[in-house]
Amino acid sequence: GINAEYGARQAGASGSVVATNDAVAASTGADVIYTDTYVSMGDEEAKATRLAAFGDAFRVTPSLMGVAKPSAVFMHDMPAYRDIEVDPAVIDGPQSRIVQQAHNRMHSIKAILLWSLKIEDHMGHM
């Protein structure tokens, strides 16, 4: 099963991975709460089905963040849909790292673009 697969991957590593359908259990004591959109771009025809499947059970709310560590941060791939995947109080709050996350992704994308076009950076690296 899925837990056996994760168990094999973590053998010899520190930390743990637990597969669960319980958002509170998954978030309790967490350092990071990370979610993604419930409906991917291009999958809009499945929107109603996906929203019904997830419901509010996985929405990141202030109370869900409250069971994580006090220093926990919130992350999201973007685009995020407020009041569906995440409450505005979380995504716009002090624990949110979505702006920094997007900024970091921009630099990664620039590096891939430079590499794919075989353009050297200002330090002469390809």
N, CA, C and O atoms as a DFTB+ gen file, in Angstrom:
504 C
 N C O
     1  1       0.809      -1.190       0.000
     2  2       0.000       0.000       0.000
     3  2       0.853       1.255       0.000
     4  3       2.082       1.193      -0.030
     5  1       0.191       2.369       0.034
     6  2       0.872       3.658      -0.039
     7  2       1.790       3.886       1.166
     8  3       2.883       4.428       1.001
     9  1       1.377       3.487       2.368
    10  2       2.230       3.667       3.537
    11  2       3.495       2.815       3.443
    12  3       4.562       3.252       3.876
    13  1       3.394       1.615       2.888
    14  2       4.570       0.759       2.715
    15  2       5.542       1.392       1.732
    16  3       6.755       1.337       1.934
    17  1       5.017       1.993       0.670
    18  2       5.867       2.663      -0.316
    19  2       6.616       3.823       0.339
    20  3       7.823       3.965       0.143
    21  1       5.920       4.648       1.108
    22  2       6.573       5.768       1.797
    23  2       7.570       5.257       2.826
    24  3       8.644       5.834       2.994
    25  1       7.220       4.180       3.511
    26  2       8.125       3.601       4.502
    27  2       9.427       3.153       3.873
    28  3      10.498       3.342       4.450
    29  1       9.343       2.564       2.700
    30  2      10.555       2.115       2.006
    31  2      11.406       3.303       1.579
    32  3      12.633       3.233       1.633
    33  1      10.781       4.375       1.162
    34  2      11.512       5.569       0.725
    35  2      12.231       6.253       1.881
    36  3      13.300       6.830       1.684
    37  1      11.667       6.197       3.071
    38  2      12.267       6.919       4.186
    39  2      13.264       6.079       4.974
    40  3      13.865       6.579       5.925
    41  1      13.453       4.826       4.606
    42  2      14.400       3.964       5.316
    43  2      15.775       4.622       5.316
    44  3      16.314       4.961       4.262
    45  1      16.323       4.795       6.485
    46  2      17.633       5.416       6.620
    47  2      17.597       6.933       6.620
    48  3      18.645       7.568       6.740
    49  1      16.437       7.524       6.491
    50  2      16.313       8.983       6.494
    51  2      15.670       9.425       7.800
    52  3      15.015       8.638       8.483
    53  1      15.865      10.685       8.137
    54  2      15.195      11.196       9.329
    55  2      13.844      11.765       8.919
    56  3      13.607      12.025       7.739
    57  1      12.974      11.954       9.876
    58  2      11.647      12.473       9.590
    59  2      10.675      11.347       9.304
    60  3      11.005      10.171       9.460
    61  1       9.479      11.713       8.886
    62  2       8.474      10.697       8.603
    63  2       7.477      11.218       7.590
    64  3       7.337      12.425       7.391
    65  1       6.796      10.296       6.960
    66  2       5.714      10.597       6.034
    67  2       4.537       9.735       6.444
    68  3       4.681       8.527       6.635
    69  1       3.379      10.348       6.580
    70  2       2.168       9.618       6.918
    71  2       1.104      10.009       5.908
    72  3       0.855      11.196       5.699
    73  1       0.479       9.032       5.284
    74  2      -0.621       9.282       4.366
    75  2      -1.917       9.226       5.165
    76  3      -2.179       8.245       5.861
    77  1      -2.724      10.275       5.065
    78  2      -3.977      10.328       5.810
    79  2      -4.987      11.176       5.054
    80  3      -4.620      12.009       4.225
    81  1      -6.234      10.960       5.343
    82  2      -7.312      11.784       4.802
    83  2      -7.828      12.763       5.850
    84  3      -8.869      13.391       5.662
    85  1      -7.102      12.890       6.946
    86  2      -7.507      13.742       8.053
    87  2      -6.593      14.969       8.099
    88  3      -5.447      14.876       8.538
    89  1      -7.103      16.116       7.645
    90  2      -6.298      17.336       7.563
    91  2      -5.788      17.782       8.927
    92  3      -4.671      18.287       9.031
    93  1      -6.584      17.604       9.970
    94  2      -6.156      18.008      11.313
    95  2      -5.011      17.123      11.781
    96  3      -4.018      17.619      12.312
    97  1      -5.143      15.823      11.588
    98  2      -4.070      14.904      11.978
    99  2      -2.795      15.210      11.198
   100  3      -1.702      15.193      11.764
   101  1      -2.930      15.488       9.913
   102  2      -1.762      15.776       9.079
   103  2      -1.093      17.086       9.478
   104  3       0.122      17.222       9.340
   105  1      -1.863      18.044       9.967
   106  2      -1.338      19.368      10.271
   107  2      -0.828      19.513      11.699
   108  3      -0.066      20.433      11.994
   109  1      -1.237      18.624      12.576
   110  2      -0.863      18.730      13.982
   111  2       0.654      18.649      14.147
   112  3       1.280      17.649      13.796
   113  1       1.226      19.717      14.686
   114  2       2.662      19.784      14.927
   115  2       3.499      20.020      13.684
   116  3       4.723      19.904      13.741
   117  1       2.868      20.349      12.557
   118  2       3.589      20.525      11.295
   119  2       4.392      21.823      11.274
   120  3       4.028      22.807      11.918
   121  1       5.483      21.803      10.527
   122  2       6.299      22.997      10.292
   123  2       5.769      23.799       9.108
   124  3       5.901      25.023       9.067
   125  1       5.173      23.104       8.154
   126  2       4.676      23.724       6.926
   127  2       3.315      23.131       6.583
   128  3       3.122      21.917       6.648
   129  1       2.384      23.990       6.219
   130  2       1.101      23.547       5.674
   131  2       1.131      23.970       4.208
   132  3       1.205      25.158       3.896
   133  1       1.073      22.988       3.319
   134  2       1.227      23.214       1.884
   135  2       0.020      22.629       1.181
   136  3      -0.309      21.457       1.369
   137  1      -0.638      23.441       0.374
   138  2      -1.774      22.941      -0.392
   139  2      -1.649      23.399      -1.829
   140  3      -0.771      24.194      -2.167
   141  1      -2.514      22.904      -2.653
   142  2      -2.519      23.240      -4.071
   143  2      -3.971      23.429      -4.483
   144  3      -4.892      23.158      -3.712
   145  1      -4.157      23.893      -5.695
   146  2      -5.507      24.096      -6.186
   147  2      -6.233      22.757      -6.312
   148  3      -5.616      21.741      -6.631
   149  1      -7.514      22.758      -6.068
   150  2      -8.298      21.531      -6.184
   151  2      -8.600      21.211      -7.643
   152  3      -8.818      20.053      -8.002
   153  1      -8.609      22.244      -8.478
   154  2      -8.944      22.079      -9.888
   155  2      -7.801      22.658     -10.714
   156  3      -7.567      23.867     -10.703
   157  1      -7.101      21.800     -11.420
   158  2      -5.965      22.239     -12.228
   159  2      -6.425      22.968     -13.475
   160  3      -7.521      22.728     -13.981
   161  1      -5.568      23.869     -13.972
   162  2      -5.874      24.553     -15.223
   163  2      -6.033      23.509     -16.313
   164  3      -5.217      22.595     -16.437
   165  1      -7.080      23.649     -17.094
   166  2      -7.379      22.684     -18.135
   167  2      -8.320      21.581     -17.683
   168  3      -8.800      20.803     -18.507
   169  1      -8.588      21.503     -16.392
   170  2      -9.484      20.482     -15.835
   171  2     -10.803      21.073     -15.361
   172  3     -11.472      20.500     -14.500
   173  1     -11.173      22.206     -15.916
   174  2     -12.359      22.916     -15.432
   175  2     -13.640      22.095     -15.533
   176  3     -14.573      22.310     -14.760
   177  1     -13.698      21.140     -16.494
   178  2     -14.905      20.324     -16.618
   179  2     -15.101      19.419     -15.410
   180  3     -16.211      18.951     -15.158
   181  1     -14.035      19.170     -14.665
   182  2     -14.124      18.326     -13.467
   183  2     -14.304      19.152     -12.187
   184  3     -14.263      18.607     -11.084
   185  1     -14.500      20.456     -12.336
   186  2     -14.534      21.348     -11.171
   187  2     -15.574      20.933     -10.136
   188  3     -15.245      20.809      -8.956
   189  1     -16.802      20.719     -10.542
   190  2     -17.869      20.389      -9.591
   191  2     -17.557      19.090      -8.844
   192  3     -17.765      18.997      -7.634
   193  1     -17.062      18.100      -9.566
   194  2     -16.718      16.810      -8.953
   195  2     -15.586      16.979      -7.951
   196  3     -15.646      16.444      -6.843
   197  1     -14.554      17.722      -8.339
   198  2     -13.393      17.914      -7.461
   199  2     -13.777      18.700      -6.202
   200  3     -13.372      18.344      -5.095
   201  1     -14.557      19.766      -6.379
   202  2     -14.959      20.567      -5.218
   203  2     -15.822      19.750      -4.273
   204  3     -15.702      19.882      -3.055
   205  1     -16.690      18.907      -4.818
   206  2     -17.527      18.046      -3.969
   207  2     -16.664      17.031      -3.223
   208  3     -16.934      16.717      -2.064
   209  1     -15.632      16.519      -3.884
   210  2     -14.764      15.514      -3.256
   211  2     -13.967      16.108      -2.096
   212  3     -13.805      15.468      -1.057
   213  1     -13.472      17.324      -2.275
   214  2     -12.661      17.944      -1.231
   215  2     -13.516      18.659      -0.190
   216  3     -13.190      18.639       0.997
   217  1     -14.614      19.293      -0.627
   218  2     -15.460      20.039       0.298
   219  2     -14.647      21.014       1.130
   220  3     -13.675      21.593       0.644
   221  1     -15.036      21.192       2.362
   222  2     -14.311      22.078       3.273
   223  2     -13.310      21.312       4.138
   224  3     -12.582      21.918       4.924
   225  1     -13.267      20.000       4.002
   226  2     -12.441      19.174       4.887
   227  2     -10.957      19.487       4.791
   228  3     -10.216      19.270       5.750
   229  1     -10.511      19.996       3.639
   230  2      -9.085      20.240       3.443
   231  2      -8.754      21.720       3.301
   232  3      -7.607      22.075       3.033
   233  1      -9.750      22.587       3.479
   234  2      -9.488      24.030       3.392
   235  2      -8.551      24.431       4.531
   236  3      -8.745      24.036       5.681
   237  1      -7.544      25.213       4.192
   238  2      -6.605      25.680       5.209
   239  2      -7.212      26.917       5.860
   240  3      -7.366      27.965       5.234
   241  1      -7.546      26.763       7.118
   242  2      -8.200      27.809       7.904
   243  2      -7.283      28.232       9.047
   244  3      -6.293      27.557       9.330
   245  1      -7.604      29.339       9.700
   246  2      -6.818      29.706      10.878
   247  2      -6.820      28.606      11.940
   248  3      -5.808      28.401      12.611
   249  1      -7.935      27.897      12.103
   250  2      -7.958      26.833      13.116
   251  2      -7.063      25.661      12.709
   252  3      -6.446      25.037      13.572
   253  1      -6.980      25.352      11.415
   254  2      -6.074      24.301      10.966
   255  2      -4.624      24.734      11.179
   256  3      -3.803      23.939      11.636
   257  1      -4.307      25.973      10.856
   258  2      -2.958      26.487      11.115
   259  2      -2.671      26.471      12.618
   260  3      -1.519      26.342      13.032
   261  1      -3.701      26.600      13.414
   262  2      -3.547      26.623      14.866
   263  2      -3.084      25.314      15.473
   264  3      -2.550      25.308      16.582
   265  1      -3.279      24.191      14.766
   266  2      -2.813      22.914      15.305
   267  2      -1.365      22.631      14.890
   268  3      -0.720      21.737      15.437
   269  1      -0.867      23.393      13.926
   270  2       0.530      23.258      13.509
   271  2       1.403      23.954      14.549
   272  3       0.898      24.569      15.488
   273  1       2.712      23.849      14.372
   274  2       3.621      24.556      15.272
   275  2       3.368      26.057      15.179
   276  3       2.958      26.542      14.124
   277  1       3.599      26.799      16.251
   278  2       3.398      28.252      16.197
   279  2       4.251      28.930      15.117
   280  3       3.874      29.979      14.595
   281  1       5.379      28.339      14.790
   282  2       6.269      28.906      13.768
   283  2       5.955      28.391      12.364
   284  3       6.673      28.711      11.417
   285  1       4.902      27.603      12.219
   286  2       4.564      27.000      10.921
   287  2       4.278      28.067       9.878
   288  3       3.809      29.161      10.191
   289  1       4.571      27.719       8.626
   290  2       4.292      28.618       7.509
   291  2       3.308      27.962       6.560
   292  3       3.173      26.739       6.522
   293  1       2.616      28.807       5.786
   294  2       1.666      28.347       4.780
   295  2       2.270      28.568       3.398
   296  3       2.814      29.634       3.108
   297  1       2.166      27.542       2.543
   298  2       2.652      27.654       1.175
   299  2       1.602      27.124       0.198
   300  3       0.794      26.260       0.540
   301  1       1.631      27.662      -1.026
   302  2       0.678      27.268      -2.073
   303  2       1.340      27.491      -3.422
   304  3       2.041      28.485      -3.612
   305  1       1.124      26.574      -4.362
   306  2       1.708      26.700      -5.698
   307  2       1.193      27.894      -6.487
   308  3       1.915      28.425      -7.331
   309  1       0.002      28.316      -6.244
   310  2      -0.670      29.382      -6.972
   311  2      -1.075      28.882      -8.360
   312  3      -0.346      28.071      -8.930
   313  1      -2.162      29.308      -8.915
   314  2      -3.072      30.271      -8.321
   315  2      -3.891      29.632      -7.200
   316  3      -4.221      28.447      -7.249
   317  1      -4.202      30.421      -6.215
   318  2      -4.999      29.950      -5.083
   319  2      -6.401      30.540      -5.180
   320  3      -6.588      31.671      -5.628
   321  1      -7.365      29.759      -4.758
   322  2      -8.750      30.219      -4.748
   323  2      -9.176      30.420      -3.309
   324  3      -9.455      29.470      -2.578
   325  1      -9.220      31.685      -2.922
   326  2      -9.610      32.042      -1.551
   327  2     -11.022      31.544      -1.282
   328  3     -11.873      31.532      -2.172
   329  1     -11.255      31.137      -0.053
   330  2     -12.534      30.610       0.410
   331  2     -12.876      29.249      -0.200
   332  3     -13.980      28.745       0.007
   333  1     -11.956      28.652      -0.941
   334  2     -12.149      27.285      -1.423
   335  2     -11.049      26.413      -0.832
   336  3     -11.335      25.498      -0.061
   337  1      -9.780      26.689      -1.188
   338  2      -8.653      25.913      -0.671
   339  2      -8.066      26.526       0.592
   340  3      -7.489      25.825       1.424
   341  1      -8.216      27.820       0.727
   342  2      -7.564      28.526       1.823
   343  2      -8.372      29.762       2.198
   344  3      -8.916      30.453       1.336
   345  1      -8.439      30.024       3.491
   346  2      -9.121      31.232       3.966
   347  2      -8.241      32.454       3.704
   348  3      -7.018      32.371       3.808
   349  1      -8.857      33.583       3.368
   350  2      -8.078      34.804       3.165
   351  2      -7.201      35.160       4.375
   352  3      -6.102      35.690       4.210
   353  1      -7.681      34.872       5.569
   354  2      -6.908      35.190       6.776
   355  2      -5.592      34.424       6.819
   356  3      -4.631      34.887       7.432
   357  1      -5.533      33.269       6.184
   358  2      -4.304      32.471       6.146
   359  2      -3.412      32.929       5.004
   360  3      -2.237      33.229       5.217
   361  1      -3.956      32.986       3.793
   362  2      -3.126      33.298       2.626
   363  2      -2.585      34.722       2.671
   364  3      -1.512      35.001       2.136
   365  1      -3.325      35.616       3.307
   366  2      -2.880      37.004       3.431
   367  2      -2.256      37.292       4.791
   368  3      -1.886      38.430       5.079
   369  1      -2.141      36.273       5.619
   370  2      -1.669      36.452       6.992
   371  2      -0.153      36.363       7.139
   372  3       0.566      36.134       6.166
   373  1       0.315      36.545       8.357
   374  2       1.760      36.587       8.621
   375  2       2.489      35.259       8.427
   376  3       3.710      35.250       8.274
   377  1       1.768      34.139       8.428
   378  2       2.415      32.838       8.245
   379  2       2.545      32.454       6.765
   380  3       3.210      31.473       6.431
   381  1       1.917      33.217       5.897
   382  2       1.931      32.915       4.472
   383  2       3.286      33.243       3.857
   384  3       3.876      34.288       4.129
   385  1       3.761      32.325       3.021
   386  2       5.025      32.521       2.305
   387  2       4.813      32.459       0.797
   388  3       5.747      32.162       0.051
   389  1       3.582      32.739       0.338
   390  2       3.289      32.581      -1.084
   391  2       4.032      33.589      -1.959
   392  3       4.412      33.258      -3.082
   393  1       4.247      34.805      -1.473
   394  2       4.953      35.797      -2.287
   395  2       6.419      35.395      -2.429
   396  3       6.964      35.430      -3.532
   397  1       7.058      35.015      -1.330
   398  2       8.442      34.560      -1.381
   399  2       8.566      33.307      -2.246
   400  3       9.528      33.160      -3.000
   401  1       7.600      32.416      -2.135
   402  2       7.597      31.184      -2.913
   403  2       7.524      31.504      -4.409
   404  3       8.259      30.916      -5.203
   405  1       6.652      32.421      -4.793
   406  2       6.532      32.808      -6.203
   407  2       7.810      33.493      -6.683
   408  3       8.248      33.274      -7.812
   409  1       8.398      34.308      -5.840
   410  2       9.647      34.993      -6.186
   411  2      10.755      33.971      -6.440
   412  3      11.495      34.086      -7.417
   413  1      10.870      32.978      -5.569
   414  2      11.881      31.934      -5.755
   415  2      11.640      31.142      -7.032
   416  3      12.585      30.790      -7.737
   417  1      10.384      30.864      -7.327
   418  2      10.051      30.119      -8.538
   419  2      10.457      30.909      -9.781
   420  3      10.889      30.323     -10.774
   421  1      10.320      32.234      -9.731
   422  2      10.709      33.066     -10.861
   423  2      12.191      32.860     -11.185
   424  3      12.559      32.730     -12.353
   425  1      13.033      32.831     -10.165
   426  2      14.467      32.648     -10.400
   427  2      14.766      31.249     -10.939
   428  3      15.647      31.091     -11.784
   429  1      14.059      30.257     -10.471
   430  2      14.244      28.902     -10.987
   431  2      13.869      28.835     -12.459
   432  3      14.572      28.218     -13.258
   433  1      12.774      29.464     -12.810
   434  2      12.315      29.463     -14.196
   435  2      13.310      30.210     -15.085
   436  3      13.590      29.779     -16.204
   437  1      13.841      31.320     -14.591
   438  2      14.849      32.052     -15.359
   439  2      16.082      31.189     -15.599
   440  3      16.634      31.200     -16.700
   441  1      16.516      30.453     -14.605
   442  2      17.690      29.585     -14.758
   443  2      17.429      28.496     -15.785
   444  3      18.300      28.195     -16.601
   445  1      16.255      27.907     -15.756
   446  2      15.909      26.869     -16.734
   447  2      15.860      27.465     -18.138
   448  3      16.319      26.846     -19.098
   449  1      15.310      28.652     -18.253
   450  2      15.249      29.319     -19.552
   451  2      16.657      29.598     -20.084
   452  3      16.942      29.329     -21.251
   453  1      17.530      30.132     -19.241
   454  2      18.912      30.382     -19.659
   455  2      19.594      29.090     -20.099
   456  3      20.264      29.047     -21.131
   457  1      19.412      28.042     -19.302
   458  2      20.021      26.758     -19.626
   459  2      19.489      26.217     -20.951
   460  3      20.257      25.745     -21.790
   461  1      18.164      26.287     -21.134
   462  2      17.567      25.720     -22.345
   463  2      17.963      26.500     -23.593
   464  3      18.011      25.934     -24.685
   465  1      18.244      27.777     -23.444
   466  2      18.668      28.595     -24.581
   467  2      20.189      28.655     -24.708
   468  3      20.729      29.284     -25.618
   469  1      20.872      27.979     -23.765
   470  2      22.333      27.940     -23.736
   471  2      22.929      29.342     -23.634
   472  3      23.911      29.657     -24.306
   473  1      22.329      30.178     -22.792
   474  2      22.794      31.536     -22.568
   475  2      23.595      31.572     -21.275
   476  3      23.165      31.019     -20.263
   477  1      24.755      32.217     -21.302
   478  2      25.572      32.326     -20.095
   479  2      25.028      33.425     -19.206
   480  3      24.528      34.439     -19.694
   481  1      25.127      33.222     -17.889
   482  2      24.735      34.266     -16.949
   483  2      25.875      35.272     -16.825
   484  3      26.904      35.144     -17.489
   485  1      25.681      36.273     -15.969
   486  2      26.671      37.337     -15.828
   487  2      28.003      36.845     -15.266
   488  3      28.986      37.586     -15.294
   489  1      28.061      35.610     -14.753
   490  2      29.300      35.058     -14.225
   491  2      29.937      34.062     -15.204
   492  3      30.911      33.391     -14.861
   493  1      29.397      33.970     -16.395
   494  2      29.972      33.088     -17.409
   495  2      29.531      31.641     -17.299
   496  3      30.082      30.771     -17.974
   497  1      28.530      31.369     -16.445
   498  2      28.021      29.999     -16.315
   499  2      26.897      29.777     -17.298
   500  3      26.098      30.673     -17.570
   501  1      26.851      28.592     -17.817
   502  2      25.789      28.240     -18.736
   503  2      24.587      27.783     -17.962
   504  3      23.566      27.435     -18.555
